[in-house]
Amino acid sequence: MPTLSMFYGIIVRMFAEKNGQHHTPHLHAAYGGDEVVVSLDGEVLEGELPKGKMQLLYAWMEIHRDELEANWKLLCDGEPAFKIEPLK
């Protein structure tokens, strides 16, 4: 699963799941032992992160929404994803 970005201990990854369990564009984020799957619209599909880390993730997603959507399309087309700037 390609890593798109890392910031404040959060690792953000994305991969296209052909016939996968999440039938919507989404990303996976991990912090410590916690993991969450979030749709690009911000809906938590599975798991959780600590509240503060979730707020950072949402802020980053809002800033990079177009890049996340572009990466999803690339992955669905079998192309590699590109890195996205971390939250600073």
N, C-alpha and C positions, 0 to 999 in steps of 0.2 A: 504494500500500500504506500504510494508516494507521500512523502512528507512535504506539505506545502509551506509550513511556517512553524517557528518556535518562538515563544515569548513568555516571559514571567513563569517559566516552568511548564507551560502548556504546549503540547505537541499537537499540531493540526495535520490530519491526513485526509486523503480522499481517494476513492477508487470507484469505478463504475461497476455495479453488480448486475450482470446479465441475469435476469430472472431471480434477483436477490430478494431478500425479505423486505427491504425498504424500497418501495416503488416510487420514490420521489428524489429529486436531487438533494444530496446531503453530504455532510462531512463527519468525520470522527475526531474527537479531541480527547486527549489524555492528560491527566495531571496526577503525579504520584501513582497511587493504585486505583484512581477513579477514572472512568471513561464515560463519554456521552456521545450519542449520535444525534445530530441536529440537522433538520431540513434547512435548506438555504433561505427559507422563509422564517426561520427562527423557532420552529416547533421542535421540542425535545421528543425524539422518537424512541429513545432507549437510554437508560443510565442517568448519571448525574455527575456534576462537578461541584466542589464547594461554591457557595453563593458568590463570593468575590471573584473567583476565577471564571464563573459563568458570565458575570457582568463584563469582564474583560474580553471574553470570547465574543459576546454579542456586539460589543463596541467594535472589535476588529472586523467582524463579519459585515457590519454596516458600512464601514469604511471601504472594504474590499469586495463589495457585493458583485460588481461587474466582473472582477477577476475570478471570483469563485464560480460564477455562471460560465465564464469562458473555459475554465479548467474542467468543469463538469462535461461540457460539450466535447472538448478535446478527448477526455477519457472515454466517453461514450463512442467516439469515432475511432478508438484504438490508438490515439496519439498520446504522447507523454504530457503530463501536466507540467506547469512551470511554477517556480517558487514565487511566493507572495511576501512582501515586506512585513516584518513583524510589527507588533504594536510597540510604540516607543513612548 
